Amino acid sequence: QVHLVESGGGLVQAGSSLRLSCAASGVVGSMDAMGWYRQAPGKQRDLVAIITGGGTTNYADSVKGRFTISTDNAKNTVHLQMNSLKPEDTAVYYCNLKERRNGIWSIIHWGQGTQVTVSS
């Protein structure tokens, strides 16, 4: 029922910018948080940035000052503005949504991922 669709990935040069978007559909509860994770080849999936329903944000140390996460609640969309991209940012980026239903139940949803490749 719930689908998260990422977009905005691509191949860019180091120092360039990309803006990822994730549109959520079928969400019936409230959004506790939305976030972005990434997984590089041969690596584990790591947190990049999260934003709560109240607007609180948190970032991985490696992206602080370069990436900005934001939401568009009216459209159930989360964005990740990525500036000053580095080759180390190359990964598949996954959208994540924590949905709260009936005020107590939390359900985690994942998007299919979008590839970001940064060339040096």
C-alpha positions in Angstrom: 0.0 0.0 0.0 2.7 2.4 1.0 5.2 3.3 -1.8 8.2 5.5 -1.7 9.6 6.5 -5.0 13.0 8.2 -5.2 14.2 10.4 -8.0 16.9 12.8 -8.8 19.9 10.5 -8.8 22.5 10.5 -11.6 26.1 10.9 -12.6 27.8 14.1 -11.8 31.2 15.5 -11.3 32.8 16.2 -8.0 31.7 19.6 -6.6 28.4 19.4 -8.3 25.0 19.3 -6.7 22.0 17.0 -6.9 18.6 17.1 -5.3 17.0 13.9 -4.4 13.2 13.6 -3.9 11.1 10.9 -2.4 7.4 10.9 -2.8 5.3 8.8 -0.4 1.9 7.5 -1.3 -0.6 5.4 0.6 0.5 6.7 4.0 -2.6 6.7 6.3 -0.9 7.5 9.6 1.3 10.3 10.7 5.0 10.6 9.7 7.2 10.2 12.7 10.2 10.8 10.5 11.6 10.5 7.0 15.2 10.0 6.1 17.8 9.1 3.6 20.2 6.2 3.8 22.9 5.2 1.4 24.8 2.0 0.5 28.0 2.0 -1.4 29.2 -1.1 -3.2 30.4 -3.6 -0.7 29.4 -1.4 2.2 26.6 -1.4 4.8 23.6 0.8 4.5 24.2 4.0 6.5 22.1 6.9 7.7 22.6 10.1 5.8 20.0 12.4 7.2 16.6 12.3 8.9 13.9 14.7 9.7 11.1 14.3 12.2 7.5 15.4 11.8 8.4 18.3 14.1 11.2 19.4 11.8 14.2 18.2 13.8 17.0 17.1 11.6 20.1 15.0 12.1 22.9 14.3 9.7 25.8 11.9 9.4 29.1 13.6 10.2 30.3 13.0 6.6 27.6 15.1 5.1 27.1 17.9 7.6 27.4 21.3 6.0 26.9 19.8 2.5 23.6 18.0 2.6 20.2 19.4 3.6 17.1 17.4 4.2 13.6 18.9 4.0 10.0 17.8 3.7 6.9 18.8 1.9 4.2 17.5 4.1 1.4 18.6 1.8 2.8 16.3 -0.8 4.3 13.7 1.5 7.7 14.3 -0.1 11.2 14.5 1.4 14.1 16.1 -0.4 17.8 15.8 0.0 19.8 18.7 -1.3 23.4 17.5 -1.9 26.0 20.1 -2.5 29.8 19.8 -3.0 29.5 16.2 -3.9 32.5 14.0 -3.5 33.3 10.6 -5.0 32.9 9.2 -1.6 29.2 10.1 -1.8 28.7 7.5 -4.6 26.1 5.1 -3.5 22.5 4.0 -3.9 20.4 6.3 -1.9 17.3 5.0 -0.2 14.3 6.9 1.1 13.0 5.8 4.5 9.7 6.6 6.2 8.6 5.9 9.7 4.9 5.8 9.9 2.9 5.9 13.1 -0.6 4.5 13.1 -3.2 4.7 15.9 -0.7 6.8 17.8 1.4 3.8 18.9 2.3 1.6 15.9 5.4 2.4 14.0 6.0 1.0 10.5 9.2 1.4 8.5 9.0 1.8 4.7 11.8 1.8 2.2 12.0 3.1 -1.3 13.7 1.2 -4.1 16.8 3.4 -4.2 18.3 5.8 -6.7 21.9 5.7 -7.9 24.2 8.6 -7.2 27.6 8.5 -8.9 30.1 11.2 -8.4 33.2 11.2 -10.6 36.4 12.9 -9.7 
